[in-house]
Amino acid sequence: MSLLEMELERDVNPVDMIELVASANEWEFERSGDDEINISVSGLWADYSVSFSWMEDFEALHLACAFDLKVPKRREAETMRLLSLINEQMLIGHFDLWMREGAVMYRQALLLNGGAEPTGEQLECLLTSALEASERYYQAFQFVVWAGHPAQEALDGSLFETHGTA
């Protein structure tokens, strides 16, 4: 029997660990099954719906973070340009446009091959990185979708950082 054919038993379902982290942080969550949990988090720019799904076949914990921003058909091409520009800058995770729903979503996965168990710190980091990326680029998506700006201009405007106070 090869190593790939061996089935490893897990002591804990990774989604159970996320539920513990969500409870400890007093985040609103809903468990939609043994292998999925949805967490609602309020950010500076939007409310985020974060879904964690355990994908047993891949031994991966998948995170999908969506925010309330529907992309109309007429803005899809420019939104795709913006996604490409943003994803070039991403070290981990990426943004997608789910065409059927017209929704922008940040996605990332944590591989737990060989029976590895996630730590609370890893799960918090996974969620934090999703929220930070979504917050960082939310305005760029707004500029493209609602203000009609070109992708590069929207990205440049959203990444402009001010220093000091007036």
N, CA, C and O of each residue as an XYZ file, in Angstrom:
664
protein
N       0.842     -1.178      0.000
C       0.000      0.000      0.000
C       0.890      1.245      0.000
O       1.814      1.361      0.805
N       0.600      2.164     -0.907
C       1.389      3.392     -0.966
C       0.892      4.384      0.073
O      -0.201      4.247      0.624
N       1.713      5.371      0.322
C       1.326      6.417      1.265
C       0.067      7.141      0.809
O      -0.734      7.577      1.635
N      -0.111      7.271     -0.509
C      -1.281      7.970     -1.023
C      -2.563      7.193     -0.781
O      -3.644      7.780     -0.732
N      -2.454      5.886     -0.631
C      -3.629      5.052     -0.431
C      -4.022      4.937      1.034
O      -5.119      4.470      1.340
N      -3.164      5.347      1.932
C      -3.462      5.252      3.360
C      -4.498      6.301      3.750
O      -4.420      7.454      3.324
N      -5.446      5.899      4.546
C      -6.420      6.852      5.068
C      -6.061      7.157      6.506
O      -5.913      6.253      7.329
N      -5.924      8.427      6.797
C      -5.574      8.849      8.145
C      -6.807      9.356      8.866
O      -7.612     10.094      8.298
N      -6.946      8.966     10.086
C      -8.044      9.442     10.921
C      -7.635     10.772     11.546
O      -6.509     10.926     12.020
N      -8.541     11.712     11.543
C      -8.300     13.001     12.186
C      -8.915     12.982     13.570
O     -10.007     12.451     13.776
N      -8.202     13.568     14.510
C      -8.739     13.668     15.867
C      -9.846     14.718     15.940
O     -10.816     14.567     16.683
N      -9.682     15.788     15.152
C     -10.619     16.909     15.203
C     -10.936     17.346     13.778
O     -10.049     17.411     12.926
N     -12.194     17.641     13.531
C     -12.593     18.223     12.251
C     -12.100     19.680     12.259
O     -12.396     20.412     13.204
N     -11.360     20.115     11.234
C     -10.868     21.496     11.212
C     -11.970     22.548     11.371
O     -11.722     23.634     11.895
N     -13.174     22.228     10.923
C     -14.280     23.180     11.058
C     -14.672     23.336     12.529
O     -15.107     24.409     12.945
N     -14.520     22.269     13.315
C     -14.764     22.376     14.757
C     -13.798     23.375     15.389
O     -14.174     24.140     16.277
N     -12.560     23.360     14.924
C     -11.553     24.303     15.436
C     -11.942     25.742     15.096
O     -11.764     26.645     15.915
N     -12.467     25.953     13.901
C     -12.879     27.301     13.504
C     -14.033     27.774     14.376
O     -14.097     28.944     14.753
N     -14.936     26.866     14.690
C     -16.049     27.224     15.572
C     -15.527     27.676     16.935
O     -16.052     28.626     17.515
N     -14.506     27.006     17.444
C     -13.913     27.413     18.719
C     -13.279     28.798     18.619
O     -13.434     29.622     19.521
N     -12.564     29.052     17.521
C     -11.934     30.362     17.312
C     -13.009     31.443     17.188
O     -12.873     32.518     17.770
N     -14.077     31.164     16.431
C     -15.164     32.141     16.264
C     -15.831     32.438     17.603
O     -16.127     33.592     17.913
N     -16.062     31.404     18.385
C     -16.684     31.594     19.712
C     -15.790     32.425     20.620
O     -16.263     33.332     21.304
N     -14.505     32.117     20.627
C     -13.560     32.837     21.481
C     -13.487     34.321     21.122
O     -13.268     35.164     21.992
N     -13.671     34.639     19.831
C     -13.617     36.026     19.377
C     -14.992     36.688     19.346
O     -15.129     37.845     18.950
N     -16.007     35.936     19.770
C     -17.387     36.427     19.788
C     -17.861     36.884     18.413
O     -18.560     37.890     18.289
N     -17.468     36.123     17.366
C     -17.935     36.386     16.017
C     -19.238     35.641     15.808
O     -19.410     34.526     16.300
N     -20.153     36.256     15.080
C     -21.412     35.616     14.744
C     -21.145     34.532     13.695
O     -20.501     34.792     12.679
N     -21.638     33.326     13.946
C     -21.409     32.243     12.992
C     -22.607     31.312     12.924
O     -23.453     31.280     13.818
N     -22.652     30.559     11.835
C     -23.685     29.551     11.640
C     -23.038     28.312     11.049
O     -22.320     28.388     10.052
N     -23.289     27.210     11.651
C     -22.759     25.927     11.183
C     -23.786     25.325     10.243
O     -24.876     24.957     10.681
N     -23.463     25.216      8.955
C     -24.421     24.710      7.973
C     -24.238     23.222      7.695
O     -24.934     22.666      6.845
N     -23.330     22.579      8.387
C     -23.085     21.148      8.239
C     -21.813     20.786      8.976
O     -21.136     21.658      9.521
N     -21.487     19.516      8.994
C     -20.268     19.076      9.678
C     -19.016     19.701      9.081
O     -18.044     19.955      9.792
N     -19.039     19.953      7.758
C     -17.838     20.399      7.062
C     -17.894     21.847      6.598
O     -17.098     22.250      5.750
N     -18.824     22.643      7.139
C     -18.916     24.038      6.705
C     -19.400     24.931      7.838
O     -20.274     24.565      8.623
N     -18.797     26.118      7.892
C     -19.214     27.140      8.860
C     -19.145     28.499      8.169
O     -18.233     28.767      7.386
N     -20.120     29.345      8.470
C     -20.169     30.697      7.922
C     -20.054     31.689      9.069
O     -20.747     31.579     10.080
N     -19.168     32.653      8.893
C     -18.913     33.658      9.918
C     -19.203     35.034      9.329
O     -18.804     35.329      8.202
N     -19.894     35.869     10.088
C     -20.165     37.251      9.679
C     -19.242     38.172     10.450
O     -19.166     38.117     11.677
N     -18.537     39.026      9.706
C     -17.587     39.954     10.321
C     -17.815     41.344      9.735
O     -17.903     41.504      8.518
N     -17.908     42.336     10.594
C     -18.047     43.721     10.137
C     -16.660     44.330      9.983
O     -15.822     44.252     10.882
N     -16.442     44.932      8.831
C     -15.185     45.616      8.571
C     -15.404     47.111      8.515
O     -16.499     47.603      8.790
N     -14.363     47.825      8.160
C     -14.442     49.275      8.031
C     -15.297     49.679      6.832
O     -16.079     50.625      6.916
N     -15.147     48.957      5.708
C     -15.819     49.322      4.466
C     -17.071     48.506      4.180
O     -17.953     48.966      3.454
N     -17.165     47.306      4.739
C     -18.294     46.430      4.405
C     -18.457     45.351      5.469
O     -17.609     45.181      6.345
N     -19.553     44.638      5.370
C     -19.744     43.432      6.165
C     -19.306     42.260      5.301
O     -19.616     42.201      4.111
N     -18.594     41.342      5.902
C     -18.030     40.218      5.163
C     -18.660     38.912      5.612
O     -18.886     38.681      6.800
N     -18.934     38.076      4.640
C     -19.429     36.735      4.900
C     -18.292     35.776      4.567
O     -17.878     35.657      3.414
N     -17.800     35.100      5.592
C     -16.650     34.216      5.426
C     -17.116     32.779      5.614
O     -17.683     32.418      6.645
N     -16.865     31.980      4.604
C     -17.261     30.576      4.651
C     -16.010     29.706      4.666
O     -15.118     29.864      3.833
N     -15.960     28.786      5.624
C     -14.892     27.788      5.680
C     -15.508     26.442      5.334
O     -16.536     26.061      5.895
N     -14.886     25.727      4.417
C     -15.356     24.399      4.024
C     -14.202     23.417      4.110
O     -13.123     23.662      3.572
N     -14.439     22.297      4.793
C     -13.449     21.230      4.852
C     -13.661     20.339      3.640
O     -14.746     19.795      3.437
N     -12.606     20.194      2.830
C     -12.655     19.383      1.619
C     -11.803     18.140      1.854
O     -10.600     18.127      1.592
N     -12.454     17.107      2.352
C     -11.771     15.876      2.766
C     -10.926     15.276      1.655
O      -9.804     14.837      1.908
N     -11.436     15.247      0.435
C     -10.709     14.630     -0.684
C      -9.360     15.285     -0.939
O      -8.414     14.625     -1.367
N      -9.273     16.577     -0.676
C      -8.037     17.323     -0.900
C      -7.273     17.576      0.392
O      -6.150     18.078      0.366
N      -7.876     17.231      1.512
C      -7.337     17.544      2.834
C      -7.014     19.037      2.910
O      -5.922     19.444      3.308
N      -7.996     19.824      2.518
C      -7.822     21.274      2.462
C      -8.989     21.972      3.139
O     -10.143     21.561      3.014
N      -8.668     23.020      3.845
C      -9.675     23.880      4.441
C      -9.784     25.101      3.533
O      -8.849     25.895      3.431
N     -10.925     25.241      2.881
C     -11.132     26.313      1.910
C     -11.847     27.477      2.578
O     -12.831     27.294      3.293
N     -11.338     28.671      2.334
C     -11.940     29.900      2.837
C     -12.441     30.709      1.649
O     -11.727     30.877      0.660
N     -13.653     31.204      1.746
C     -14.211     32.115      0.747
C     -14.799     33.302      1.495
O     -15.662     33.139      2.357
N     -14.326     34.495      1.160
C     -14.772     35.720      1.826
C     -15.447     36.613      0.792
O     -14.812     37.074     -0.156
N     -16.745     36.850      0.988
C     -17.510     37.665      0.047
C     -17.982     38.938      0.733
O     -18.187     38.978      1.947
N     -18.147     39.964     -0.071
C     -18.733     41.201      0.439
C     -19.835     41.630     -0.505
O     -19.873     41.214     -1.663
N     -20.721     42.453     -0.011
C     -21.905     42.838     -0.765
C     -21.534     43.833     -1.855
O     -21.568     45.047     -1.651
N     -21.184     43.299     -3.001
C     -20.844     44.115     -4.153
C     -21.196     43.301     -5.385
O     -20.485     42.361     -5.740
N     -22.281     43.657     -6.030
C     -22.711     42.953     -7.231
C     -22.183     43.691     -8.454
O     -22.403     44.891     -8.618
N     -21.486     42.956     -9.304
C     -20.879     43.538    -10.497
C     -21.863     43.417    -11.657
O     -22.198     42.305    -12.065
N     -22.333     44.548    -12.196
C     -23.226     44.480    -13.351
C     -22.457     44.028    -14.599
O     -21.245     44.219    -14.695
N     -23.165     43.439    -15.532
C     -22.555     42.902    -16.763
C     -21.658     43.931    -17.440
O     -20.570     43.597    -17.910
N     -22.110     45.176    -17.491
C     -21.355     46.206    -18.207
C     -20.001     46.510    -17.560
O     -19.142     47.108    -18.208
N     -19.789     46.113    -16.300
C     -18.535     46.392    -15.597
C     -17.687     45.134    -15.380
O     -16.647     45.196    -14.724
N     -18.124     43.991    -15.929
C     -17.397     42.733    -15.723
C     -15.975     42.769    -16.285
O     -15.034     42.357    -15.606
N     -15.809     43.255    -17.508
C     -14.481     43.251    -18.148
C     -13.484     44.094    -17.340
O     -12.351     43.669    -17.113
N     -13.903     45.271    -16.912
C     -12.994     46.137    -16.154
C     -12.736     45.559    -14.756
O     -11.642     45.705    -14.211
N     -13.737     44.912    -14.191
C     -13.550     44.254    -12.896
C     -12.548     43.116    -13.025
O     -11.733     42.904    -12.127
N     -12.598     42.381    -14.133
C     -11.629     41.305    -14.369
C     -10.209     41.878    -14.522
O      -9.245     41.270    -14.056
N     -10.081     43.029    -15.164
C      -8.770     43.682    -15.259
C      -8.254     44.032    -13.857
O      -7.086     43.813    -13.538
N      -9.138     44.572    -13.043
C      -8.762     44.924    -11.675
C      -8.355     43.677    -10.892
O      -7.348     43.699    -10.184
N      -9.115     42.598    -11.006
C      -8.761     41.345    -10.335
C      -7.361     40.899    -10.722
O      -6.579     40.476     -9.871
N      -7.051     40.993    -11.996
C      -5.726     40.589    -12.478
C      -4.626     41.456    -11.864
O      -3.595     40.944    -11.429
N      -4.849     42.755    -11.833
C      -3.859     43.667    -11.245
C      -3.670     43.399     -9.751
O      -2.545     43.407     -9.251
N      -4.761     43.165     -9.053
C      -4.682     42.890     -7.614
C      -3.989     41.560     -7.364
O      -3.092     41.471     -6.525
N      -4.402     40.528     -8.089
C      -3.844     39.193     -7.862
C      -2.344     39.131     -8.135
O      -1.644     38.307     -7.546
N      -1.838     39.996     -9.027
C      -0.390     40.075     -9.253
C       0.346     40.481     -7.985
O       1.508     40.120     -7.798
N      -0.322     41.228     -7.114
C       0.298     41.740     -5.903
C       0.134     40.804     -4.700
O       0.778     40.996     -3.668
N      -0.724     39.801     -4.835
C      -1.049     38.937     -3.704
C       0.033     37.872     -3.510
O       0.443     37.206     -4.461
N       0.481     37.725     -2.280
C       1.426     36.671     -1.938
C       0.675     35.377     -1.643
O       1.093     34.295     -2.054
N      -0.437     35.503     -0.925
C      -1.283     34.351     -0.633
C      -2.728     34.710     -0.949
O      -3.112     35.876     -0.861
N      -3.522     33.729     -1.311
C      -4.919     33.951     -1.641
C      -5.073     34.688     -2.961
O      -4.095     35.124     -3.568
N      -6.321     34.817     -3.393
C      -6.618     35.535     -4.631
C      -8.081     35.961     -4.636
O      -8.897     35.447     -3.871
N      -8.394     36.908     -5.509
C      -9.765     37.349     -5.712
C     -10.313     36.718     -6.983
O      -9.593     36.532     -7.964
N     -11.598     36.395     -6.948
C     -12.325     35.843     -8.093
C     -13.582     36.660     -8.319
O     -14.071     37.349     -7.424
N     -14.090     36.568     -9.535
C     -15.417     37.094     -9.841
C     -16.283     35.898    -10.190
O     -16.039     35.216    -11.185
N     -17.279     35.648     -9.384
C     -18.217     34.568     -9.665
C     -19.283     35.141    -10.579
O     -20.191     35.845    -10.135
N     -19.163     34.834    -11.855
C     -20.000     35.449    -12.885
C     -21.495     35.225    -12.654
O     -22.293     36.146    -12.830
N     -21.874     34.023    -12.266
C     -23.303     33.717    -12.112
C     -23.963     34.635    -11.082
O     -25.088     35.094    -11.280
N     -23.255     34.897     -9.983
C     -23.802     35.768     -8.944
C     -23.353     37.219     -9.096
O     -23.917     38.118     -8.472
N     -22.339     37.444     -9.925
C     -21.789     38.785    -10.061
C     -21.102     39.242     -8.795
O     -21.088     40.433     -8.482
N     -20.524     38.287     -8.054
C     -19.938     38.589     -6.747
C     -18.418     38.488     -6.772
O     -17.851     37.573     -7.370
N     -17.774     39.439     -6.116
C     -16.328     39.401     -5.928
C     -16.068     38.635     -4.630
O     -16.753     38.829     -3.625
N     -15.063     37.762     -4.679
C     -14.783     36.911     -3.532
C     -13.281     36.696     -3.394
O     -12.572     36.510     -4.384
N     -12.810     36.724     -2.154
C     -11.423     36.378     -1.840
C     -11.416     34.903     -1.458
O     -12.268     34.450     -0.693
N     -10.436     34.143     -2.001
C     -10.369     32.718     -1.695
C      -8.941     32.318     -1.348
O      -7.965     32.881     -1.843
N      -8.868     31.319     -0.475
C      -7.580     30.783     -0.049
C      -7.836     29.404      0.548
O      -8.952     29.110      0.978
N      -6.819     28.565      0.576
C      -6.971     27.240      1.182
C      -5.763     26.949      2.072
O      -4.641     27.383      1.809
N      -6.042     26.202      3.127
C      -5.004     25.731      4.031
C      -4.906     24.224      3.840
O      -5.842     23.491      4.159
N      -3.767     23.761      3.317
C      -3.578     22.334      3.090
C      -3.172     21.657      4.390
O      -2.276     22.119      5.096
N      -3.840     20.566      4.691
C      -3.590     19.834      5.927
C      -3.336     18.358      5.604
O      -3.908     17.458      6.218
N      -2.469     18.147      4.634
C      -2.186     16.789      4.172
C      -1.531     15.940      5.256
O      -0.838     16.443      6.141
N      -1.774     14.645      5.155
C      -1.131     13.708      6.052
C      -1.681     13.719      7.459
O      -1.016     13.258      8.387
N      -2.886     14.239      7.635
C      -3.488     14.258      8.962
C      -3.088     15.438      9.822
O      -3.358     15.444     11.023
N      -2.445     16.448      9.228
C      -2.036     17.633      9.993
C      -3.266     18.317     10.583
O      -4.321     18.379      9.953
N      -3.112     18.819     11.782
C      -4.188     19.532     12.470
C      -3.871     21.028     12.465
O      -2.735     21.418     12.733
N      -4.869     21.873     12.163
C      -4.614     23.320     12.187
C      -4.544     23.827     13.620
O      -5.180     23.281     14.521
N      -3.770     24.865     13.808
C      -3.714     25.519     15.111
C      -4.675     26.708     15.103
O      -5.070     27.188     14.040
N      -5.039     27.170     16.271
C      -5.876     28.357     16.374
C      -5.220     29.557     15.722
O      -5.887     30.376     15.090
N      -3.908     29.656     15.880
C      -3.179     30.777     15.274
C      -3.247     30.726     13.754
O      -3.407     31.764     13.111
N      -3.128     29.534     13.167
C      -3.220     29.400     11.714
C      -4.601     29.816     11.221
O      -4.719     30.510     10.211
N      -5.637     29.397     11.927
C      -6.998     29.709     11.520
C      -7.289     31.195     11.653
O      -7.933     31.780     10.782
N      -6.821     31.809     12.730
C      -6.993     33.258     12.882
C      -6.240     34.009     11.788
O      -6.738     35.003     11.259
N      -5.051     33.541     11.451
C      -4.252     34.161     10.395
C      -4.942     34.021      9.040
O      -4.943     34.958      8.241
N      -5.521     32.863      8.785
C      -6.252     32.633      7.542
C      -7.401     33.626      7.410
O      -7.586     34.238      6.358
N      -8.165     33.779      8.477
C      -9.287     34.711      8.466
C      -8.812     36.158      8.400
O      -9.361     36.962      7.646
N      -7.810     36.484      9.174
C      -7.289     37.854      9.192
C      -6.748     38.270      7.828
O      -6.990     39.390      7.380
N      -6.021     37.378      7.169
C      -5.467     37.727      5.855
C      -6.586     37.962      4.846
O      -6.465     38.837      3.988
N      -7.667     37.201      4.933
C      -8.809     37.403      4.032
C      -9.461     38.757      4.271
O      -9.769     39.483      3.326
N      -9.667     39.089      5.532
C     -10.305     40.359      5.859
C      -9.417     41.548      5.504
O      -9.903     42.559      4.997
N      -8.115     41.428      5.769
C      -7.199     42.522      5.434
C      -7.150     42.755      3.933
O      -7.157     43.904      3.490
N      -7.100     41.695      3.146
C      -7.078     41.844      1.685
C      -8.388     42.453      1.194
O      -8.382     43.333      0.333
N      -9.491     41.996      1.730
C     -10.796     42.522      1.317
C     -10.935     43.992      1.669
O     -11.421     44.783      0.861
N     -10.515     44.360      2.864
C     -10.572     45.764      3.284
C      -9.645     46.628      2.425
O     -10.000     47.741      2.039
N      -8.463     46.104      2.136
C      -7.466     46.870      1.388
C      -7.950     47.203     -0.027
O      -7.697     48.300     -0.525
N      -8.636     46.270     -0.667
C      -9.009     46.456     -2.071
C     -10.485     46.770     -2.289
O     -10.902     46.966     -3.430
N     -11.274     46.824     -1.241
C     -12.710     47.072     -1.383
C     -12.990     48.360     -2.155
O     -13.828     48.375     -3.057
N     -12.300     49.426     -1.806
C     -12.548     50.711     -2.473
C     -12.204     50.652     -3.956
O     -12.878     51.286     -4.768
N     -11.170     49.902     -4.322
C     -10.828     49.780     -5.740
C     -11.983     49.130     -6.505
O     -12.319     49.555     -7.610
N     -12.588     48.099     -5.911
C     -13.748     47.477     -6.548
C     -14.902     48.457     -6.659
O     -15.597     48.484     -7.674
N     -15.113     49.267     -5.620
C     -16.164     50.286     -5.662
C     -15.906     51.297     -6.783
O     -16.820     51.669     -7.519
N     -14.646     51.734     -6.901
C     -14.299     52.707     -7.943
C     -14.597     52.162     -9.334
O     -15.085     52.895    -10.194
N     -14.308     50.887     -9.563
C     -14.548     50.284    -10.877
C     -16.028     50.031    -11.105
O     -16.571     50.393    -12.149
N     -16.680     49.411    -10.134
C     -18.065     48.971    -10.315
C     -19.040     50.146    -10.312
O     -19.883     50.250    -11.203
N     -18.936     51.023     -9.331
C     -19.942     52.069     -9.183
C     -19.527     53.432     -9.723
O     -20.376     54.199    -10.177
N     -18.236     53.742     -9.681
C     -17.802     55.050    -10.176
C     -17.332     54.993    -11.630
O     -17.107     56.036    -12.244
N     -17.180     53.794    -12.187
C     -16.815     53.655    -13.592
C     -15.368     53.952    -13.920
O     -15.048     54.206    -15.082
N     -14.473     53.929    -12.926
C     -13.061     54.207    -13.169
C     -12.383     53.023    -13.849
O     -12.806     51.881    -13.671
N     -11.335     53.288    -14.627
C     -10.527     52.186    -15.169
C      -9.811     51.448    -14.029
O      -9.563     52.027    -12.971
N      -9.488     50.196    -14.244
C      -8.911     49.342    -13.201
C      -7.639     49.922    -12.591
O      -7.518     49.997    -11.368
N      -6.688     50.334    -13.434
C      -5.418     50.832    -12.902
C      -5.612     52.092    -12.078
O      -4.996     52.247    -11.023
N      -6.456     52.985    -12.546
C      -6.740     54.225    -11.807
C      -7.408     53.899    -10.463
O      -7.074     54.502     -9.443
N      -8.320     52.976    -10.461
C      -9.005     52.578     -9.220
C      -8.027     51.963     -8.234
O      -8.081     52.249     -7.037
N      -7.137     51.122     -8.733
C      -6.151     50.490     -7.868
C      -5.193     51.530     -7.300
O      -4.906     51.525     -6.103
N      -4.705     52.412     -8.149
C      -3.798     53.472     -7.687
C      -4.461     54.340     -6.624
O      -3.831     54.693     -5.628
N      -5.723     54.685     -6.831
C      -6.444     55.523     -5.879
C      -6.712     54.844     -4.565
O      -6.701     55.487     -3.515
N      -6.954     53.552     -4.607
C      -7.267     52.841     -3.357
C      -6.018     52.526     -2.541
O      -6.105     52.352     -1.325
N      -4.863     52.449     -3.186
C      -3.632     52.127     -2.473
C      -2.904     53.372     -1.995
O      -1.869     53.272     -1.335
N      -3.436     54.543     -2.321
C      -2.843     55.799     -1.878
C      -2.973     55.879     -0.371
O      -4.077     55.828      0.172
N      -1.847     56.003      0.298
C      -1.862     56.067      1.759
C      -1.443     57.450      2.216
O      -0.483     58.029      1.706
N      -2.175     57.966      3.180
C      -1.831     59.273      3.729
C      -1.086     59.066      5.044
O      -1.283     58.070      5.740
N      -0.244     60.012      5.360
C       0.517     59.974      6.606
C       0.261     61.263      7.363
O       0.163     62.339      6.772
N       0.154     61.141      8.659
C      -0.075     62.335      9.470
C      -1.539     62.697      9.554
O      -2.403     61.974      9.058
N      -1.808     63.814     10.181
C      -3.180     64.293     10.331
C      -3.222     65.757      9.955
O      -2.215     66.463     10.003
N      -4.405     66.195      9.581
C      -4.583     67.607      9.216
C      -5.345     68.327     10.277
O      -5.596     69.526     10.151
